[in-house]
Amino acid sequence: MPVELNKHFSHIEEVEALYLATLLDPHFKRLGFKNDEKAQTAIDQCKKKAFDLTNQAEDKMVETAQATVAVSGQHLTWRSRGKTRKPRMA
């Protein structure tokens, strides 16, 4: 029976969803890995994924800010088109 279980579950440390879930679960972290090399590879992949997601989020925020500025600028230009403005007297 143990041989069959090992055979059936031997690849489990290589499945991304499972190794990420194991690492991120505070009960297991590295304890869920039999192989230290696979654990370190999983940690490296988790860090890379977090870094990539952070960069994607930052890129989206910059795109959103640029789009907002562009729309605001067009909106202000459209509003002021055709109107003459007199300087305010203080």
N, C-alpha and C positions, 0 to 999 in steps of 0.2 A: 504493500500500500504506500509507504513513504516514497518508494522509487517512482511510482506512478504519479504521485503528487508533485515531486520534484520535476519530473518530465513535463507534466502539464503546466506548471507554473514557472518554469525556469526562465522564460522570456519576459516575465511580467515587469522586470526592472527596466526593460527597454521600451515599454509602451508609454508615450509622452504623457497622456492624460493621467495615467496611474502614478508615474514617478513624480509628476508635479503635485498631485494630490497628496502623496505620501510626504514629500518635503514640506509642504505648506501646513500639514496637520501637526499642531504642536505636540501631540501625543507620540508621534513617530519620528519625524524629521529623518535623521540618518539611521535610526534604529530599524527602519523598515527595509533596509538594504543588506543583503548578505555580502555583496561584493563592494569593497571600498572604492574601487576604480569606477564602477558604474554609479555609485553614489556621488562621487566628485563630478563625473560627467553630467549627471542630473542637476547638480547644484549650478554648474557652469551654464547649462542650458536654461535653467530657471532665471539666473541673473541676466542672461542675454535677452530672454523674452521680456523681462521687466524693463530692461533698458530700451528695447525696441518699442514697447508699448508707451513708455514715457516720451520718447522722441516723437512718435506718431501723435500723441495728445498735444505736445507742444507745437508741432507743425499745424495741427488743426486750429489751435488757438490763434496762431499767427495769421493763418488764412482768414479766420473769422474776423479778426481785428482789422486786417487789410480790407476785407470786403465791406466792413462797417464804415471805415473811413471813406472808401470810394463811394459808397451809397450816400453817406452824409454829405460829401462834397458835391455830388450830383444834385442832391436835394437842395442844398443851399444855393447852388448855381441856378437851378431851375426857378427857385423862388425869387431870386434877385433879377432874373432876366426881364428886361423891359421896364424896370422900375428905376427911377432916379432917386438917389438918396441924398438928402441934404445933411451936411455935417451938423452934429448937435452942438448947441451953444451951451457952455457950462455956466 
